[in-house]
Amino acid sequence: MKHRFLLLLLLFFFLENAFSQQADRCGARQADGGGQPHFFPKEVKKTMAESRAVVNIPVVVHVVWNSSEENISDEQIGSQIEVLNKDFNAGNAEIGGVPLMFQQLIADVDFHFCLATKDPDGNPTDGITRTQTNNNLGIGGAASIHYTSQGGRNAWNPEKYLNIWVAKFAGGLGGVATFPGQGPAAEQGVEVNYKQFGTIGTATNPPYHLGRTCTHEIGHYFNLQHLWGPGINSCCNEDDGVADTPVSCENYLHQCPTGTTFSCAAPDMWMNFMNYTDDACMAMFTKGQKVRMYEALNEFRPGLLTSDGCATVGVEEEVSGNELRIFGNPVSGQLRFELKSSDGGDWQLCLYNPLGQAVICEAKKANELVVIDCSHLPGGIYFLVASQNSVRIAKRVVLN
């Protein structure tokens, strides 16, 4: 469905008042001259997705606003980053409601999203830009949002950052994304309606109030199709190129199903993030979708793997002669760990929250049990980083 639906957007614009309670989950950009998203072989191949540890994805959020309401807060942006880290790491509460027949397919994608701490020029940043525009009709879903000269905001290096634009959208469109290898470099990234970005502030009206529009669009950014394939018109005759997602015809727009439902031969995976289900019913990516995203990362977006845009948190790793061992993970209350090292002396130990911000930093000696009280911290995915001179070791920590 990844096309620039210009006529559809115009239709939404003219019908906005008549259908103010309706919303389309997703629009899309298409390469100049047309073309379809890249399809890898349907067979699930062995790739780095089966062996690689967490991948750090530096994010820059471009807020393009006209009215003060559209200039969403830092806290609202932070709430969206937290949602992404839960959704892409199987840490969201909705996982528990996935039907038994699909539970063995749930994937921990191992993508960690953090607001960039370093801009393309190497300067410190909070990963947020703000641009006031004279366009009060809603520029989301239009190319102009990507260009400062047209009232939007230029992308940061799209090879090193995931650019997310947040703005008012014409009509009820919720989000737009670029598939890998399609469209100009300056337009690579994701756009999200300011009313559907995050979980607080302007994004509190059901059914798109839990941040899943952005999760869905980032799935497209990493080459995931809707479960019914490129077009809904050939019901049950196309699919998404992923072996473990059942062929589907129903998109479940404005629906929150329960139990087993069918639109083709096999039960529908209505709770998949790449469906159009209400936010409260979205819950999972599959293991096959994880492989497909890693294929896209390796082939089309490899610069993200070497980006230092989130320099505070690295990929989970062990360094020869050193080991960071956590006792009990997930963690409830107290984080207990030991840094095994042949080199004595003090190490700097920092715990980073889902936004890439250090919430606890202490100097500790190696080869001793360390206990840190985390009871005051909200639950979620954190990173424990030990550093000494040029040596860094990072481990993912899940706080309950």
C-alpha positions in Angstrom: 0.0 0.0 0.0 3.0 2.2 -0.1 1.9 4.8 -2.6 1.6 8.6 -2.4 -2.2 8.6 -2.4 -2.6 12.2 -3.5 -6.2 11.8 -4.6 -7.0 10.0 -1.4 -5.4 12.7 0.7 -7.5 15.3 -1.2 -10.6 13.3 -0.5 -9.7 13.1 3.2 -9.2 16.8 3.2 -12.7 17.6 1.8 -14.4 15.1 4.0 -12.5 15.9 7.2 -15.4 17.6 8.9 -18.0 15.1 7.8 -15.8 12.2 9.1 -13.9 13.8 11.9 -14.0 10.6 13.9 -12.5 8.4 11.2 -8.8 7.9 10.5 -6.7 6.0 8.0 -3.9 4.1 9.6 -1.3 4.6 6.9 -0.4 6.3 3.8 2.9 6.0 2.0 5.6 7.4 -0.3 6.6 5.8 -3.5 9.7 6.3 -5.6 9.6 8.8 -8.5 8.3 6.9 -11.5 6.5 4.3 -9.4 7.8 0.9 -8.3 7.1 -1.6 -5.6 8.7 -2.3 -2.2 11.6 -4.7 -2.2 10.6 -8.3 -1.6 13.1 -10.7 -0.2 12.5 -14.5 -0.7 9.6 -15.8 1.3 11.8 -18.5 2.9 13.1 -17.3 6.2 16.9 -17.3 5.9 19.5 -17.5 8.6 20.8 -14.0 9.1 22.3 -11.8 11.7 18.8 -11.5 13.1 19.3 -14.9 14.7 22.6 -14.1 16.4 23.1 -10.3 16.7 22.6 -8.5 20.0 20.6 -5.3 20.4 20.9 -2.8 17.5 20.9 0.9 18.5 18.7 3.1 16.3 19.3 6.9 16.7 16.1 8.9 16.3 15.6 12.6 15.5 12.1 13.9 15.9 11.3 17.0 13.7 8.2 18.8 15.1 6.7 21.0 12.3 3.9 23.1 13.8 1.6 26.0 13.1 -0.7 26.2 16.1 0.8 25.9 19.6 -1.2 22.6 20.1 0.9 21.0 17.3 4.2 21.9 19.1 4.1 18.8 21.2 6.1 18.5 24.4 9.4 16.8 25.0 7.5 14.5 27.4 5.1 13.4 24.7 8.0 12.7 22.4 9.6 10.6 25.2 6.4 8.6 25.6 6.6 7.6 22.0 10.2 6.4 22.3 9.2 4.3 25.3 6.4 2.7 23.3 8.8 1.8 20.4 11.3 0.2 22.8 8.5 -1.9 24.3 6.9 -2.9 21.0 10.1 -3.8 19.3 11.4 -5.8 22.3 8.2 -7.8 23.1 7.9 -5.7 26.3 4.4 -4.3 25.8 1.5 -5.3 28.1 -0.7 -6.4 25.1 1.7 -9.4 24.5 -0.3 -11.3 27.2 -3.4 -11.2 25.0 -1.9 -12.8 21.9 -3.9 -16.0 21.2 -2.1 -19.3 22.1 -1.8 -20.3 18.4 0.5 -17.3 17.7 2.4 -17.0 20.9 5.4 -19.1 19.7 5.8 -16.6 16.8 6.3 -13.5 18.9 9.6 -11.8 18.2 11.9 -9.7 20.3 13.3 -7.7 17.4 16.2 -6.3 19.6 16.0 -2.8 18.2 16.7 -0.1 20.8 15.5 3.4 19.9 17.0 6.4 21.5 16.7 10.2 20.9 20.0 11.2 19.3 22.6 12.7 21.6 24.9 13.9 18.8 23.8 15.8 15.7 25.4 15.3 12.2 28.1 17.9 13.1 29.0 16.1 16.3 27.3 18.6 18.6 25.3 17.6 21.6 21.5 17.4 21.0 18.3 16.2 22.6 17.3 14.6 19.3 14.4 17.1 18.7 14.0 19.9 16.2 11.1 22.4 16.2 10.0 24.4 13.1 7.1 26.8 13.0 5.4 26.8 9.6 2.9 29.0 7.9 1.2 25.9 6.5 -1.9 25.5 8.6 -3.7 23.0 6.3 -1.7 20.0 7.4 1.5 19.1 5.6 1.8 15.6 6.9 1.9 13.1 4.0 3.2 15.7 1.6 6.8 16.1 0.4 7.1 19.6 1.7 7.4 18.4 5.3 10.9 17.2 4.5 12.3 20.6 3.2 13.1 23.7 5.3 12.7 25.8 2.1 9.0 24.6 1.8 8.0 25.2 5.4 9.2 21.8 6.8 12.5 20.6 8.2 15.4 19.1 6.3 16.3 15.5 7.3 19.4 14.8 9.3 21.7 12.4 7.4 19.2 9.6 6.6 22.0 7.0 6.5 22.8 7.6 10.1 19.5 8.7 11.7 15.9 7.5 11.7 14.1 10.8 10.9 10.6 11.1 12.2 8.5 14.2 11.3 5.5 15.0 13.5 2.9 17.5 12.2 -0.8 18.2 11.6 -2.1 15.9 8.8 -4.7 16.7 6.2 -7.8 14.6 6.9 -7.6 11.6 9.1 -4.3 10.1 7.8 -2.3 8.8 10.7 1.1 8.0 9.3 3.4 7.8 6.3 6.7 6.0 5.8 9.3 5.3 3.0 10.2 1.7 2.1 13.9 1.0 1.8 15.4 2.1 -1.5 12.4 4.2 -2.6 12.0 7.9 -2.8 14.7 10.7 -2.5 17.2 10.4 0.3 15.9 13.6 1.8 12.5 12.0 2.4 13.6 8.8 4.0 11.9 8.2 7.3 8.5 8.3 9.0 5.8 10.9 9.4 3.2 10.7 12.2 0.1 12.8 12.9 0.7 14.9 16.1 -2.6 13.5 17.4 -1.3 9.9 17.2 2.3 10.4 18.4 3.0 9.1 21.9 0.6 8.4 24.7 0.1 11.8 26.4 -0.6 15.4 25.4 -2.4 15.6 22.1 -2.4 11.8 21.7 -5.0 10.7 24.2 -8.1 10.1 22.1 -8.9 6.4 21.3 -8.5 4.4 19.2 -5.0 5.6 18.1 -3.7 6.8 21.5 -1.0 4.3 22.4 1.7 5.2 20.0 1.2 2.2 17.6 0.9 4.4 14.5 4.6 5.1 14.8 5.4 1.4 15.5 3.5 0.5 12.3 5.2 3.1 10.1 8.7 2.1 11.3 7.8 -1.4 10.3 7.3 -0.1 6.8 10.6 1.8 7.1 12.3 -1.6 7.7 10.5 -3.1 4.7 7.5 -4.8 6.3 4.3 -4.9 4.3 0.7 -5.0 5.5 -0.3 -8.5 6.1 -2.5 -8.5 3.0 0.4 -7.5 0.8 0.9 -4.5 -1.5 -2.8 -4.1 -2.4 -6.0 -5.0 -0.7 -7.9 -5.5 -3.9 -6.5 -9.0 -4.6 -7.8 -10.5 -1.4 -6.1 -13.7 -0.3 -4.0 -13.8 -3.5 -1.1 -11.7 -2.3 0.8 -11.6 0.9 3.5 -9.7 2.7 6.5 -11.9 1.8 6.9 -13.2 5.4 6.4 -17.0 5.9 4.9 -17.0 9.4 2.2 -14.3 8.9 -1.0 -15.8 7.6 -2.4 -14.6 4.3 -5.1 -12.0 5.1 -7.7 -9.9 3.4 -9.3 -8.0 6.3 -7.4 -5.0 7.6 -9.5 -4.5 10.8 -9.6 -0.8 10.5 -11.5 0.7 13.5 -11.8 -2.8 15.0 -10.5 -4.5 18.1 -11.2 -8.2 17.6 -11.1 -11.0 20.1 -10.6 -14.7 19.6 -10.2 -16.4 16.2 -11.3 -14.6 13.1 -10.9 -15.5 9.4 -10.7 -13.5 6.1 -8.8 -16.2 4.2 -8.0 -19.9 4.8 -6.0 -19.5 8.0 -6.9 -17.5 11.2 -6.0 -13.8 10.9 -3.2 -12.4 12.9 -5.2 -9.3 13.7 -3.0 -8.3 16.6 0.1 -7.9 14.4 1.6 -4.4 14.3 1.3 -4.3 10.5 -2.5 -4.6 10.6 -4.9 -1.6 11.0 -6.3 -2.8 14.3 -7.0 -0.3 17.1 -3.9 0.5 19.2 -5.2 -1.4 22.2 -5.3 -4.6 20.2 -1.9 -4.4 18.5 0.7 -6.6 20.2 3.4 -8.3 18.2 5.9 -8.7 15.4 6.7 -12.2 14.2 10.1 -14.0 14.0 9.8 -13.9 10.2 9.1 -10.1 10.3 12.2 -9.7 12.5 14.3 -11.5 9.9 12.9 -9.3 7.1 13.6 -6.1 9.1 17.2 -7.2 9.6 17.6 -8.0 5.9 16.4 -4.4 5.2 18.8 -3.0 7.8 21.8 -4.9 6.3 21.0 -4.2 2.7 19.4 -0.8 2.6 20.0 1.0 5.9 23.5 -0.3 7.1 24.6 3.2 8.1 22.4 2.9 11.2 24.6 0.0 12.4 27.7 2.3 12.6 26.0 5.6 13.6 27.3 7.3 16.7 24.1 9.4 16.9 23.3 7.7 20.3 26.9 7.6 21.5 25.9 7.1 25.2 24.5 3.6 24.6 26.2 0.9 22.5 25.3 -2.5 21.1 25.3 -5.2 23.7 28.7 -6.8 23.7 31.5 -8.4 25.7 35.1 -7.3 25.5 37.9 -9.8 25.6 39.0 -10.3 29.2 35.9 -8.5 30.6 32.4 -9.7 31.4 29.4 -7.9 32.8 27.2 -10.4 34.5 23.7 -9.5 35.7 22.0 -11.7 38.3 18.3 -11.8 37.7 17.0 -10.2 34.6 14.2 -8.9 34.4 14.9 -6.9 37.5 12.5 -6.1 40.4 13.7 -3.5 42.8 17.4 -4.1 43.0 19.8 -4.5 40.1 22.6 -7.0 41.1 25.6 -7.5 38.8 29.3 -8.1 38.7 31.9 -6.8 36.4 34.6 -9.5 35.9 37.8 -8.0 34.7 41.5 -8.9 34.7 42.3 -5.2 34.9 41.8 -3.7 38.3 40.9 -0.1 39.1 37.6 1.8 39.0 35.0 1.4 36.2 32.3 4.0 35.4 28.9 2.2 35.5 25.9 4.0 34.1 22.3 2.9 33.7 20.6 4.5 30.7 16.8 4.8 30.3 14.9 4.2 27.0 15.6 7.7 25.9 19.4 7.2 26.1 19.7 9.4 29.2 21.9 8.3 32.1 19.7 7.9 35.2 22.3 6.4 37.5 26.1 6.7 37.3 28.6 5.3 39.9 32.3 4.4 40.0 32.8 0.8 41.1 35.7 -1.6 41.3 35.7 -4.8 39.2 35.3 -8.3 40.6 32.9 -7.2 43.3 29.1 -7.7 43.6 27.3 -4.4 43.0 23.7 -3.7 44.1 21.9 -0.7 42.7 18.4 0.3 43.9 16.1 0.8 40.9 12.8 0.7 42.7 12.3 4.4 41.9 12.6 3.9 38.2 9.7 3.2 35.8 9.6 -0.2 34.2 11.0 -0.7 30.8 14.2 -1.5 28.8 17.4 0.1 30.1 21.1 -0.3 29.3 23.8 -0.9 31.9 27.2 0.4 30.5 30.6 -0.2 32.0 33.5 1.9 30.7 37.1 2.2 31.5 39.3 4.3 29.2 38.4 3.1 25.7 36.8 -0.1 26.8 33.0 -0.3 26.9 30.6 -3.1 27.8 26.9 -2.8 27.6 24.1 -5.1 28.7 20.3 -4.7 28.3 18.3 -4.7 31.5 14.6 -5.1 31.8 13.0 -3.4 34.9 9.7 -4.7 36.0 
